């Protein structure tokens, strides 16, 4: 029985090289469940709080500003803890994959609890919102996201195979956020949901349950080849302080962190502003067309990019195509910012912007993995978990702060939440000019600025120039260690 249990939890991937089933099931289909749920939450959870639960006015608008920021501080702490734990996890299944397995049921349960807020007093609702939000983001999704993001760096040292897995991984993200959330939801789901709480609970519960089997698929069809290199070898224990020093004294990792901070701030405001921009600036409330058009025309390059971006990255370099991509990114966003209420011009701008965003969407994790190998070459230690925890801290802290600021900006500008009339119909008011300007800046204005800053920053990220030779030296170093043993 024990032998059977051991075999049951083994990876279904046995090959020393990346396989087709690994790409399609472990990196494309498997992540779709949790990524879909997270993409829906990133776009619509704040809408649920402001429009369905009508929490905008609580504490004079301060609740929806302070609560996300405080929650993300908690999330940041749990990310550090999770990174520490992953780096010290030693099992025959790897150091990150076991946490994928544990996260699967937790993501499902916590996702449902986010929306099953009791209809009691305001105090009860506030407490439920805070607890469920932190259960999902600070525990469940932190566990999933950190282990999921480490699978590409830990899968292989082969830069071609690693790049291919990075593309497959991002295809899953693009499919969920760029097709289902951006197309199906605004056109089909949102007009049906309106501000009906019961319908929201049903739909979000289905998405949460779907994440369970797909996350298990990701667990069974991934393999940590980099971790397996040291399996059975006696390794000197590396302190948490040494790992922190290694990543925070490396110029490439600092550039990666700065890049991710700036990029996350821009995309967080854009994601928060998307629904509001479609409802109040470019179109009408839940018209089922405006957001769909933005997603179809603006997101079309993401589909084309599946075939184009990796060949370009191999020819010109991952850093170079990403850097020049951000120039287009800024130009496209600027076009939208200049004329935000003209559908044709906004769609042209979104199309240009998303062409520019292709490289950062598909090849960033490969650059991150190269940087981790560079640190191993320089310091002779792996820092996967702690580096990913800092990476995630930047994400969660930025999103929390951006959400709080965005909600306060809406409240201060005079945002008017929609209501449900006696016939069960959703009635949305015309927003004041100040609210429309705020929403426009959040959706397209800020990304114009961040695109320019990121293009300049990436000039200094030339880690891939020498990574091939450094990987050979790491391999030789390990081979020498094994020979001595």
N, C-alpha and C positions, 0 to 999 in steps of 0.2 A: 504493500500500500504506500509506504513512504517513497519507494522508488517511482511509483506511478505518479505521486504528487510532484516529485522533483521534475519528472519529464513533462508533466502538464504545464508547468510554469516556464519551461525553457522557450527560448526564441525559436521561431519556425525558420529563421534564416541561419544557415550553417556555412555558407560560402565565405571564403576569405575575401572575395570581391563583391561589390554591390550587385545585387540581382534585380531582375525586372519586377518580381513580386515585392521586393523590398521598396522599390520606388513607388509602385502603384498602390500598394496596400498600406505600407508603413509610413510613407511620406506624403502621399496624395490623398487617398480616401480616409485613412485612419484619423488624421487630425481634423477632418471636416466637422465632426460633431461638436467638439469643444470650441473650435474656431468660429463656427456658425453662431453658437450661443453667445460667445464673447462679442462678435461683430454686431449682433442684434442689440446686446446690452449697451455697447459703445454708442450706438445711434439712437436707441429708443428708451433706455432706462430713465434718462433724465426727462424725456417727454412724459413717461409714465408718472414720474414724481410731480412734474409741473402741471400737466393737463388732466390726468386721471385722478391722482390723489390730491391735487391742488395744494401742494405744500409750499408754493412760492411765497406766500405772505406770512408764514410762521416765523415768529421772533422778528417781525419787521423785515423779512427777507434774509435774515442772517443764518437761518438753519441750513438752507441749501447752499450757502457759501461756506460755513464753518464745518459742517458735517463731512463733506467730501475731503477737505484738507486734513482734518483730524484722522479720518479713516485711512487715508493714504500714508500718514505717518506710521500708523499701526502696520499697514501693509509693507512699508519699507523695512520695519524691524523684522517682520516675519520673513522677508526676502533674505536678509542677512543670515538669519537662523537657518533658513532652508539651504542657502549656499554653503554654509559651514557643514551642515549635515550631509549634503550630497558629496562634497569633497572627501568626507570620511566614511562614506558608505562603501563597503567592500563585500560584494556578493558575486556569485558566478553568473548572475544575470546582468552585472554592470553596476554602476553607481548612480545613474540617473533613471534607468528604465524601471527599477522597482517602484519609484515614486509615481511614474505614469500609472502603474497598476493600482496603487492606493488612491490616486486622485480620481479615478473613473467614477466610483459611486458617490464620492463627496461632491464633485462638480454637479452631478445629477440632482442630488438632494438640495444642495444650497441654491441651485438655479431656480428650483420650484419655490423655495421659501422667499426669494426676492419679491415675488409677485403676490403671494398669498397674505398680504397685509390685512389684518383684521379691520373691520369697519367700526371699531369702537371709538374711544376718545382720541383726541389729537395726541395726547401723551403716549397712549398705547401704540399708535401708529409710528410716532417718532422713534420709540424704543425698538419696535420691530424692524423698521427700516435700517437703523444703525446696526443692529445685531445681524440681520440677514445679509446686509451689504458686506460686513466684515467677515462673516462666515464664508461667503463666496470669494471675495477678492483677497482677503488677508490669509486665508487658509487653503481653500480648495483650488482656486485658480492659480495661486502662487505655486502650489505644489505641481500642478500640471504644467504651467507655462515655463517654469525653470527647467524641468526635466525635458519637455518637448523641445525647447530652444537649444538644448545641449546635444540633441541627437545628431545634428549635422556635424559639429566639431568633433564629436566622439565616434562618428561612424567609420571614418577612414582618413588616412593622411594623403591619399591620392587627390591632388587638386582638381583633376578633371571630374572624377567621381563625386567629390565633395561639391563641386560647382553644380553638377547635375542634380544632386539631392537638394541643394539649396533652391534651385529652380522649381523642382517638384513641390517642395515645401511651400513655396510662395504661390504656386498655382492653386494650392488648396485654400490659402488665405484669400487670393483674388476671387476664386470661385464663390466663396462664401460671402465676402463683403461686396464684391463687384457684380455678382449675378443675383443671388438670392436676396440679400439684404437691400441692395441698391435698386433691384428691378422688381422682383416679385413682391416684396413688402410694400413699397409705396403704391404699386399699381393694383394689387389684389388684397393684401392683408390689412393694411392700415385703414383704407376706406370702410372696411367691414368692422374693424375693431372700434374706431372712433374713440370715445371715452368710456366704453362699457367695460367695467372692471372684470366681470365674469369671463368675457371673451378673451381679454388679455391673459388671464390666469390659465385658461385652457391652452391657448397657443404656446405660451412660454413654457408650460409644463411639458408639452409634447417635444419641444426643442431640447429641454433639459434631459428628458428620458432618452432621446436619440443619441445624446453625447456618450452615454454609457457603453453600448456595444462598439461604437467606433473608436473610442479611446482604448478599449481592450484590444482592438485590431492593431492599433498603432503600437501597443506594447509587444504583441506577439510577432510583428513583422518588422522589427528594428533590431539592430545589433551594434554593440559598442566595441569595435575593433581596436580603437586606440587604447581603451581601458584594458582590453585583453592582452595587450603587449606586455603588461607588467604582472599579469596573473601568475601567481606562484613564486614571484620574486620578492625578496625581502627589501622593503623600501624604508628609507629613513623618514620618520614622521616629520612632516613640514608644519610649522606652527601657523596659526591664523595670521599672526603679525607678519611673518615672512611673506605669506601670500599677498597680503594687503600692500606691503612694501613693493613687491614685484610688479603689481599692476599699476600702482600709483606713481612709480618712478619710470615707467615706460612711456615714451612719447607717443608711440602709436596707439596704445590703449587709451591714453588721455584724449587723443584726437577722436577715437571711436566714441568715447563717452560724451565728449562735447558735441560731436555730430548727432548722436542719438538724442541728446537733450534738446537741441534746437529743432531737430526734425519732429520730435514728439510733441513739442509745444505747438508747432504749426499745425500738425495733423489733428491734434486734440481739439483745438478751436474749430478747425474745419469740420470734423465729425460732429461736434456739438451744434454747429451752426447749420448743417446741411438741411435738416428737416424744417427748421424755422425759416431758412432762406427760401426753400421751396414753397412753404405755406404763406409767407407774408411779404416777400420781396419780389420774387420772380413769378410766382403763381398764386393760387388760392388754396385754402385749407384742405388738405387731403384730397386734392383734385385727381390724384391717381395718374397724372400725366407729367407734371413739371419735374418731380424728382426722378421719374423713370427716364425722361428725356436727358436729364443731366447725367444719369448713370449710363445710359446706352451710348450716347454720343461721346461723352467725356471719358467713359471707361473702355471704349472700343480698342484703344491702343494696348490695353492690358492683355487682351486676347491675342493680338498680333505679336506682342512682345514675347510670348512663350517661345516662339520660333526664332526670333531675331536677337534677343538680348544676349544670350550666352555666346553665340558665334562672334558677336561684336566685342564682348568682354574678353574673349580669348585672343582676338586679333589686336585690339587696342589697349587692353588692360582694364581690369574691373574698376580701378580708381578713376581712370580717364573718362570712360563712358558715363560713370556716375556723376563726375564733376561737370561735364558739359551738359548732361541731362538736367542738372539743376538750373542751368542758365535758361533752358527752354521752360522749365518749371516756373521760374519767376516771371518770364515773359507772359506765359499763358494766364497765370493768376492775375497779373497786372491788367491784362485786357478785360478780364471779368470785373475787376475792381473799378475800372474806369467807367464801364457802362453796365451796372449790375441788373438793370430791369429790362434789358433787351435780350430775348431768348436766343436769337441767332448769334449775337456777339458773345454771349456767355458760353454757348455750346462750342463755338470756335476756340475760345480761351481755354475751356476745360479740356478740349481735345489736345491742344498744344501742351498744356500743363501735364497731362497724363502720359504723353510721349516722353516728356522730360523725366517723369517719375519712374519709367520702366526699370532702369538699372538699379536704383535704390530699392525697388520692390523685389527684384529677383536675385541680386547677387550680394546684398549686404552681409548676410550670414557667412558667406564664403570669405569675405574680408575679415570678419570677426574671428573666424577659425584660423586664418593665416596669422593674425595677431597673437592668438593663443600659442600657436606653434613657435612664433618668434620669441615669446617670453620663455617658453620651455628651452629653446636653444640658448638663450642668454643666461637664464637663471638655473637651468636644469631641474625645474619643478613645474608641475601642472597646476593651473589656477582656474580650472573650468568653472567650478561651482561658485567661487567667490566673485569671479569676473561676471558671471551671469547674474549673480545676486545684485551687483552694482548696476549692471545693465537694466535689470528689472526695477530696482529702486528708482532709477531715473524715470522709467516709464510710469510707474504707479504714482510717484510723487508729483510728476508733471501733470498727469491726467487729473489727479485730485485737486491740485492748485488751479489748473485751468478750468475745471468744472465749477469750482467755487467762485472763481473770478467771473466766469461767463454768467452764472446765475445771478451774481450780484449786479453785473452790468445790465442784465435784462430787467431786474427789479428796479434798479436806479433809473433806467430809461423809461419805466412805466409800462412794462409788459402786461398785457391783458389776457388772462387764461381763458380758453374756450369753456362753454358750459353745455349742459344737456337739458333740452327743454322737456316739456310734459309729454311730448310725443316720442321721446327717446332719440331725438335728432341732435347732432352736435352743432352748436352755434359758435362761430369764431368771429371775434371783433377785428376791425381794421386796426393795425398797430400804429402808434405814433411814429413820426419821422425819426425821432431819436432811437427808437427800438429798431427800425429798419436799418439805420446806419450802423448800429451796434452789431446786428446780425451779419451785415455785409462785410464788415471788417473781420469778424470771426471766421466767416466762410472763405473769403478770397484775399482780403487785405493782408493779413498777417503772413500768409504763405508767400506772398510776393517778396516780403522782406526776408523771411527765412531761406528762401531759395537762393537769393544772392549771397547771404552769409555762408551757406553750406558749400556753394561752389568755390568760394575763397578758401574755406577751411580744408577742403579735400586736396588742395594743392600740396599740402604737407604730408599726406598719407601715402607714402610710397613703399609700404611694407612688402608688397608682392614682388618687387624687383629682385630680391635675393632669397625669397622664401624657399625656392626649390633646393638651393644649395644648403640652406639651414636644415631642411628636413632630412637631407642625406646625412648631415653631420649628426643629427639626433639619432638616426637609425644606426649609424656606425658606433655611436656612443653606447647605445643599448646592446648592440651585438657584442661589443667589447666587454660590457658588464656581464652578459650571459656567459661569455667565454671564461671570464675570471671565476664565475660561480662554479 
